Amino acid sequence: MEATIKWVDNAMFLAESGSGHSVVMDGPPDHSGRNLGPRPMEMLLMGLGGCSAFDVMSMLKKSRQDVTDCRAELSAERADAVPAVFTKIHLHFVVTGRGLKENQVARAVSLSAEKYCSASIMMEAAGVEVTHSHEIEELAQA
């Protein structure tokens, strides 16, 4: 896996993935940025959420759950001192669908956390307290 980060100006950078996709990262005005993109630490948090959500949806599809929406809501705490590393991250999954089985959703979230999500497991190995929860929003039968 590869990536290239190119400085644009002030606190703005253009990140390009090895697969050819780009994203702008920028800092806040008080750090010479123009607030035109997410902060680098926000990118880490979003990457963790994407990694885990990918796992959860993959498992729910394999277990033939009728999912119509899945949202991972992440909240994080950082150390007060430099480096301001993540100390706690909580992932809350909101899974919407028809006839969803509680045990299947719980199992998907648990397996992502404990076995499949490389980003989450890497954060835990670095000492970050990573927790997970979920809820199901039932849609009426069509």
Secondary structure as UniProt FT lines:
FT   STRAND          3..9
FT   TURN            10..11
FT   STRAND          12..17
FT   TURN            18..19
FT   STRAND          22..25
FT   HELIX           29..31
FT   HELIX           40..62
FT   TURN            63..64
FT   STRAND          66..78
FT   STRAND          86..98
FT   HELIX           102..111
FT   HELIX           112..116
FT   HELIX           118..125
FT   TURN            126..127
FT   STRAND          129..138
//
